[in-house]
Amino acid sequence: MTLPLHTFRATALAGAMALACAALLPGAAHAQFGAVAPTPTTLRPAVDKAYGQLMAAPQILQLLDAVKADHDRATEDLRMLTEIEAPPFKEQKRAEAFLARLQALGLTNAVIDAEGNVVGVRKGTGNGPKLVISAHLDTVFPSGTDVKVKERDGKLYAPGISDNTRGLAVLLSWLKVLNDQKIATVGDLVFVGNVGEEELGNLRGMKHLFKEHLDIDGMVALEPAPDGTVLVLGTGSHRHEVTFKGPGGHSYAAFGEVPSAIHGMGRAIAKIAEIRTPKSPKTTFTVGTVGGGTSVNTIAPDARMAVDIRSDEMAPLLATEKQVLAAVDSAVTEENARWGVNTLSASTKLIGDRPGGRTAADALIVEAAVRANTAFGRKTVLAGASTDANVPMALGIPAIVIGGGGKTGGFHALSEWIDLTDAWKGAQTSLVTVLGLVGVQGVSAPLLDKRPPRTK
């Protein structure tokens, strides 16, 4: 995930704790998401009715028992998928394995789309909403990382095992138990294993999905969120690569005649460091990487840096971005003026664009998650992060992110781990959330509204 700032990931968890990206610190039992909105205390009567009907229905109770019974088998899926590398832009092998499991469990129409997402539709009985249920395939770890799952002290350790391979395994478990128990939903369930959530993947998988499927009515994404946490805020981000170019020259012979690309970049960094941003909505920036030059005795002909800018709202993000780019221009002007030349230049390239968005705390999809949590004795915290749900949120499509069960820690670290003790409970709660939204034939009507198809 990419937390508020996914953080959940090294991204932004909105509001309070960073999962190291918002920052889940290695070794923490759970990310402590700060609340970004008050939890609804009064729910729509239709929401209360639907979940009351679901929790009283014998076939749903049998379904939940089946989720528990499938725990060990789902854990084997988790191990298998975790041990297939899935670096950003190299998710194909894991996508193929996930596709094979979906098809083996009965979703025969599942395919890998043009962007690399695995997509399959479990059709409803008709005239119901279309709900995407998703987890991302990619991890932050490069090719060659040891992804062998190791067990000790009741925990499973492996890079990417909780973020977000656990979500993929839960989707497979849901498909199996729904088919085994012959549960007919009214709305369609679109199972998605998507690409491009991490790092510079830039949400390319979700952007493609929502561009190609204009009739999606809502989305529930799975990430390693603590039980009861519902992500309703999508932290937006822009990332720029800035390249400084000059003629270069000998550090002694050319001194005073040519500007230094590195000195110009240094001026820019100093100016960026002085930018002030609002505390609310939380808005951040950092120069994350720098490089350049050819040798210690050369006036640098080139330099480069990467800048990350984030905010819980788009307006301050754009305002901060404007200040960052202005700082670059000003630094180039000053470096040229220092030597009375005009031979230093800078160019910027947008390398990351995650749209921000928010699902209102009183939206029906949020109330549904709150009511499902209540049914299982859990309190709800409404939190934020940068995740796949940013895309539908930015489009105004109802979307939330919830957990799939299990205690987790060490996101984005080689020591990442998951404790699956009673993890099936989280998978049960999330599945009931989904069923309330799409409705179950003979039990409850769909809560999620059908939306007019969008236009390209």
C-alpha positions in Angstrom: 0.0 0.0 0.0 1.3 3.4 0.0 0.4 4.8 3.4 -0.7 8.7 4.2 1.7 9.7 3.3 0.5 4.2 2.2 1.8 5.6 4.3 0.9 2.9 4.1 4.2 2.3 2.3 6.5 4.9 2.1 3.6 7.2 1.3 1.4 9.1 3.5 -0.8 8.1 6.2 -3.0 11.0 6.7 -3.2 12.3 10.0 -0.9 11.0 12.4 1.3 8.1 12.3 3.3 7.5 9.3 3.4 4.2 7.8 6.9 4.7 6.8 5.5 5.6 4.6 3.1 6.3 6.8 5.0 4.8 8.7 4.8 1.6 9.9 8.0 1.1 11.8 9.7 -2.3 11.5 8.7 -4.4 14.4 5.5 -2.5 15.1 2.5 -4.8 15.6 0.2 -2.5 13.6 0.3 0.8 12.0 -1.5 3.3 14.3 -3.5 5.3 11.9 -4.6 8.6 13.1 -8.3 9.5 12.6 -8.9 12.0 9.7 -12.6 12.2 10.3 -15.1 11.4 13.0 -16.7 7.9 12.8 -20.4 8.1 12.0 -22.5 7.3 15.0 -25.9 7.4 13.3 -26.3 5.1 10.3 -28.9 4.9 7.6 -31.8 2.5 8.5 -31.1 0.6 5.3 -27.5 0.0 6.3 -28.5 -1.3 9.7 -31.2 -3.5 8.2 -29.0 -5.0 5.5 -26.3 -6.1 8.0 -28.9 -7.3 10.5 -30.3 -9.6 7.8 -26.8 -10.8 6.7 -25.7 -11.7 10.2 -29.0 -13.5 10.9 -28.9 -15.6 7.7 -27.9 -19.3 8.1 -26.1 -19.3 4.8 -24.0 -16.3 5.7 -23.1 -17.8 9.0 -22.1 -21.0 7.2 -20.1 -18.8 4.8 -18.2 -17.2 7.7 -17.4 -20.7 9.1 -16.0 -21.6 5.7 -13.7 -18.6 5.8 -12.3 -19.8 9.1 -12.0 -23.4 7.8 -10.1 -22.1 4.7 -7.5 -20.3 6.8 -4.8 -22.9 6.4 -5.3 -23.4 2.7 -5.3 -19.6 2.3 -2.0 -19.4 4.1 -0.5 -21.8 1.6 -1.6 -19.4 -1.2 0.0 -16.6 0.8 3.3 -18.5 1.0 3.2 -19.4 -2.7 2.5 -15.9 -4.0 5.0 -14.2 -1.6 7.8 -16.3 -2.9 7.2 -15.0 -6.5 9.1 -11.7 -6.9 7.0 -8.8 -8.0 9.1 -5.7 -8.2 7.5 -2.5 -9.6 7.0 -3.0 -13.4 7.9 -6.6 -13.1 4.8 -8.1 -11.7 4.0 -10.5 -14.6 5.1 -13.8 -12.9 3.1 -13.2 -9.8 0.1 -12.0 -12.0 0.3 -15.3 -13.9 0.2 -17.3 -10.7 -2.6 -15.2 -9.3 -4.6 -15.6 -12.5 -4.1 -19.4 -12.4 -5.4 -19.6 -8.9 -8.5 -17.5 -9.7 -9.2 -19.7 -12.7 -8.7 -22.9 -10.7 -11.1 -21.6 -8.0 -13.8 -21.0 -10.7 -13.3 -17.5 -12.1 -12.8 -18.8 -15.6 -13.3 -15.4 -17.2 -10.3 -13.9 -15.4 -7.6 -12.4 -17.7 -4.5 -10.2 -17.6 -5.3 -6.9 -19.1 -3.2 -4.6 -21.3 -1.6 -2.9 -18.2 -0.8 -6.1 -16.4 -3.7 -6.2 -14.0 -5.5 -9.5 -13.3 -9.2 -9.0 -13.7 -12.1 -11.4 -13.4 -15.9 -10.8 -12.8 -18.0 -13.0 -10.6 -21.4 -12.1 -12.0 -24.3 -11.3 -9.8 -28.0 -12.2 -10.3 -28.5 -9.0 -12.4 -29.4 -5.3 -12.1 -27.0 -4.9 -9.1 -24.0 -2.6 -8.7 -20.5 -3.5 -9.9 -18.0 -3.5 -7.0 -14.2 -3.8 -7.5 -12.5 -5.8 -4.7 -8.7 -5.5 -5.1 -5.2 -6.0 -3.8 -2.0 -5.0 -5.5 0.5 -7.4 -6.9 3.6 -5.4 -6.7 6.0 -4.9 -3.8 8.8 -2.3 -3.2 11.6 -4.9 -3.3 13.9 -5.2 -6.3 14.7 -8.3 -8.3 17.0 -10.6 -6.5 15.6 -10.0 -3.1 15.3 -13.1 -0.9 11.5 -13.6 -0.7 11.6 -17.1 0.9 9.0 -17.2 3.7 10.5 -18.0 7.1 8.6 -18.8 10.2 9.6 -18.1 13.8 7.9 -17.2 17.0 4.5 -17.7 15.4 5.1 -15.1 12.7 5.8 -15.4 9.0 8.6 -13.3 7.7 9.2 -12.3 4.1 9.5 -9.1 2.1 6.0 -8.1 0.8 4.2 -10.8 2.8 1.7 -8.4 4.4 2.0 -5.5 1.9 0.2 -6.7 0.0 0.3 -10.4 -0.7 -2.0 -11.1 2.2 -4.7 -9.1 0.4 -4.3 -11.3 -2.7 -4.6 -14.5 -0.6 -7.8 -13.2 1.0 -9.4 -12.5 -2.3 -8.7 -16.0 -3.4 -10.2 -17.3 -0.1 -13.3 -15.2 -0.7 -13.7 -16.6 -4.2 -13.4 -20.2 -3.0 -15.9 -19.9 -0.1 -18.4 -18.0 -2.1 -18.4 -20.6 -4.8 -18.2 -23.6 -2.4 -21.2 -22.2 -0.4 -23.1 -21.3 -3.6 -23.6 -17.7 -2.5 -25.3 -15.6 -5.2 -24.7 -11.9 -4.9 -27.0 -9.5 -6.5 -24.3 -7.2 -7.8 -21.1 -8.1 -9.7 -17.8 -8.7 -7.8 -14.8 -7.6 -9.9 -11.8 -9.4 -8.5 -8.6 -7.4 -9.3 -4.9 -8.1 -8.6 -3.5 -4.8 -9.8 -0.1 -3.5 -10.7 1.7 -0.2 -10.1 0.7 0.7 -6.5 4.2 0.9 -5.1 7.0 3.5 -5.7 7.0 4.9 -9.3 4.2 2.5 -10.4 2.1 5.7 -10.2 -1.1 3.8 -9.7 -0.9 2.8 -13.4 -2.9 -0.4 -12.8 -5.9 1.4 -11.2 -5.7 4.3 -13.7 -6.0 1.8 -16.5 -8.8 -0.2 -14.9 -11.0 2.9 -14.3 -10.3 4.2 -17.8 -11.3 1.0 -19.4 -14.3 0.1 -17.2 -16.6 3.1 -17.0 -19.4 1.2 -15.2 -17.7 0.6 -11.9 -20.0 1.7 -9.0 -17.5 1.3 -6.1 -14.3 -0.2 -4.8 -13.1 -1.9 -1.7 -9.4 -2.4 -1.6 -7.5 -4.7 0.8 -4.3 -3.5 2.5 -2.6 -4.4 5.8 -4.8 -2.1 7.8 -5.5 -2.9 11.5 -8.9 -4.4 12.3 -11.5 -1.7 12.4 -9.5 0.8 10.3 -11.3 2.2 7.3 -9.2 4.4 4.9 -11.4 7.2 3.5 -8.7 9.7 2.6 -6.3 9.3 -0.4 -3.2 11.5 0.0 -2.2 12.9 -3.3 1.4 13.3 -4.4 3.5 14.7 -7.3 7.1 13.7 -7.8 9.6 15.6 -10.0 13.0 14.7 -11.3 15.0 17.9 -11.8 18.1 17.9 -14.0 20.7 20.7 -14.0 23.0 21.2 -17.0 26.0 23.4 -17.5 29.2 23.4 -19.6 31.4 22.0 -16.9 35.1 22.6 -16.6 38.4 22.2 -14.7 38.0 23.1 -11.0 40.9 25.5 -11.2 41.3 26.6 -14.8 37.7 27.2 -15.5 36.8 28.7 -12.1 34.9 31.9 -12.5 34.0 31.2 -16.1 31.4 28.4 -15.8 28.6 27.7 -13.3 28.4 24.5 -11.4 25.4 22.3 -11.8 25.8 21.0 -8.3 26.1 24.4 -6.8 22.9 25.5 -8.6 21.2 22.4 -7.3 22.4 23.2 -3.8 20.9 26.6 -4.0 17.6 25.0 -5.1 17.7 22.6 -2.2 18.3 25.4 0.3 15.4 27.4 -1.1 13.1 24.3 -1.1 14.0 23.6 2.5 12.7 27.0 3.5 9.2 26.5 2.1 6.4 26.6 4.6 3.4 24.3 4.3 0.1 24.0 6.2 -0.2 21.5 9.0 -3.8 21.0 8.0 -4.4 19.7 5.5 -1.1 17.9 6.1 1.3 18.9 3.2 4.9 17.7 2.9 7.9 17.8 0.7 11.4 16.4 0.5 14.4 16.2 -1.8 14.7 12.4 -1.7 17.7 11.7 -3.9 20.5 13.7 -5.4 23.4 12.9 -7.8 25.8 14.3 -10.4 29.2 15.5 -11.2 32.2 13.6 -12.7 35.1 14.1 -10.3 36.3 16.0 -7.3 38.3 18.4 -9.5 35.6 19.2 -12.0 33.1 22.0 -12.0 30.0 19.8 -12.4 28.4 19.8 -15.8 25.3 18.0 -14.5 23.3 17.3 -11.3 19.9 15.8 -10.6 17.5 15.5 -7.7 14.1 13.9 -7.1 11.5 15.8 -5.2 8.4 14.3 -3.5 5.4 16.6 -2.6 2.3 15.3 -0.9 -0.9 16.6 0.6 -4.2 15.5 1.9 -5.8 18.0 -0.4 -4.9 18.9 -4.0 -5.0 22.7 -3.6 -2.1 22.9 -1.1 -0.2 20.2 -3.0 -0.3 22.3 -6.2 0.6 25.4 -4.3 3.6 23.7 -2.8 4.6 22.3 -6.1 4.5 25.8 -7.6 6.9 27.0 -4.9 9.3 24.1 -5.5 9.5 24.7 -9.2 9.9 28.4 -8.6 12.8 27.7 -6.2 14.5 25.7 -9.0 14.2 28.6 -11.5 15.4 31.1 -8.9 18.4 29.0 -8.1 19.5 28.7 -11.7 19.2 32.5 -12.1 21.3 33.1 -9.0 24.0 30.6 -10.0 24.3 32.2 -13.5 24.4 35.7 -12.0 27.1 34.6 -9.6 29.5 34.2 -12.5 27.9 36.6 -15.0 26.8 33.8 -17.4 23.7 32.2 -18.6 24.9 28.7 -19.4 23.3 26.8 -16.5 19.8 25.4 -17.1 17.4 23.1 -15.3 14.6 20.9 -16.6 11.9 19.1 -14.7 10.1 15.9 -15.4 7.0 14.7 -13.6 7.8 11.2 -12.6 4.9 10.6 -10.1 1.3 11.7 -10.2 -1.0 10.2 -7.6 -4.4 12.0 -7.5 -5.8 12.8 -4.1 -9.3 12.3 -3.0 -11.7 11.6 -0.2 -14.7 9.5 0.5 -17.0 11.4 2.8 -17.4 10.1 6.3 -21.1 9.9 5.9 -21.0 8.1 2.5 -23.0 4.9 2.4 -19.9 2.8 1.7 -18.3 4.1 4.9 -21.4 3.5 6.9 -21.5 -0.1 5.6 -17.9 -0.7 6.8 -18.7 0.9 10.2 -21.8 -1.4 10.6 -19.9 -4.5 9.6 -17.2 -3.7 12.2 -19.9 -3.2 14.8 -21.4 -6.6 13.9 -18.0 -8.2 14.8 -17.5 -6.1 18.0 -15.0 -3.7 16.5 -14.8 0.1 16.8 -14.0 2.0 13.5 -11.3 4.5 12.9 -11.5 6.5 9.7 -7.9 7.0 8.5 -6.0 8.0 5.3 -3.1 6.9 3.2 -1.9 6.9 -0.4 -3.3 3.7 -1.9 -5.0 2.3 -5.0 -8.3 3.9 -3.8 -6.9 7.3 -4.6 -7.9 6.8 -8.2 -11.7 6.1 -7.7 -11.8 8.7 -4.9 -10.4 11.3 -7.3 -13.1 10.3 -9.8 -15.8 10.7 -7.2 -16.5 7.0 -7.1 -17.3 5.5 -3.6 -14.1 3.8 -2.4 -12.6 2.6 0.9 -9.6 0.5 2.0 -9.9 -2.1 4.8 -7.8 -4.9 6.2 -7.8 -8.6 5.4 -6.9 -9.7 8.9 -3.7 -10.4 10.7 -1.2 -8.4 12.7 1.6 -7.0 10.5 4.8 -5.0 10.8 8.0 -4.0 9.0 6.4 -2.7 5.8 9.0 -2.0 3.1 11.7 -3.7 5.2 13.4 -7.0 4.6 12.1 -7.9 8.1 8.4 -7.5 7.1 6.2 -10.0 8.9 2.7 -11.1 9.5 1.1 -12.9 12.5 -1.9 -14.9 11.2 -3.3 -15.8 14.6 -7.1 -15.5 14.2 -6.5 -13.6 10.9 -9.6 -15.2 9.5 -11.6 -12.9 11.7 -10.5 -9.9 9.7 -11.2 -11.7 6.4 -14.7 -12.4 7.7 -15.4 -8.8 8.6 -14.2 -7.5 5.3 -16.2 -10.0 3.3 -19.4 -9.1 5.2 -18.7 -5.5 4.4 -18.5 -6.4 0.7 -21.7 -8.5 0.8 -23.7 -5.7 2.3 -22.7 -3.5 -0.6 -23.6 -5.8 -3.4 -26.4 -7.7 -1.7 -27.1 -11.4 -1.4 -29.9 -13.1 -3.2 -32.7 -14.0 -0.8 -31.0 -12.3 2.1 -30.4 -8.6 1.5 -30.7 -5.9 -1.2 -27.6 -4.1 -2.4 -26.7 -1.0 -0.5 -24.3 0.4 -3.2 -26.1 2.5 -5.8 -25.7 1.9 -9.5 -24.1 4.9 -11.1 -24.6 6.2 -14.6 -21.6 5.0 -16.7 -18.9 7.6 -17.0 -17.7 8.8 -20.3 -14.1 8.8 -21.5 
